[in-house]
Amino acid sequence: MALKSTKRCRSNRAASPAVSSVIITGVMVALVTVALAFASNFLLVRMAESEFSSAKQSMQTLGLQIDDVAWVIGRTETMRYSSRYGSMSFNSALNYTIYVNTTNPTRTNMKFHTNLTGVVCFDMPVSQYSKGDDYFESIYPSYDDGFVFNETSAPVTRVFAVEKLPMTDGSFIRVVAAPAMRMMYLSMGATRYIRLFMPVLTQGETPRNSQSITLTGESTKTRTIEHVTGIKIEASFPLSGSGFDNSFFNFPQTVKSIRLAGETILEVFVGGVDVAFGVHA
């Protein structure tokens, strides 16, 4: 009996290292698999984050290029970008209307000029990168003063990042370049002027042969009215039903009233810009 007991104990001791090796190997394989999955997901998130950050810089460059081409017919500039997850889109989503008061009592709150303009969006699916619903960041200019900027070197394009869910065209976090207005005050002797510079974006060719946006100055137009005593500029949203409303653009106010100390000449400069996707490689 003693002999049988000894054999049984030896058999148990022989099996234990093999079982332990199998268990340890299985645990190691599971840990490596989890680590690889985590590393892969982490890498993809970092790549998407880097791409989104790069898109902010690209769209800011696009905003500066719009100012370069809007006032010179025939001038062309191309911006190239690189994207694995995102894409560019064009939406005719903004309308600006200018009303004026004059010394003529029949010209009170008179509609003087109106223009529909498109906006350019870099759209990244929230499945790849997300900051959360209602995220908003003003990129350029850094201060958010609505759609009228009162400096000689002020921008004519407002660049911002926004995530608004849901929208009819999909779930995206976006970087948006939206036309704004530059306002300048001038005095020549006793005569006062206000000049408004407004780019108007229209969609051109879209072959999408490459990741590029080409801007071309298409037209320039000037409208002038004298004896102005007050100006009101209103922003409206023709695609509000698709989600491109003020909760998307985040204007502090959709109506800008400009008080004038006396009679002023208003000059509105409109620069037409053709926006083409993927024309130049």
Order of alpha helices (4+ residues) and beta strands (2+ residues): alpha-beta-beta-beta-beta-beta-beta-beta-beta-beta-beta-alpha-beta
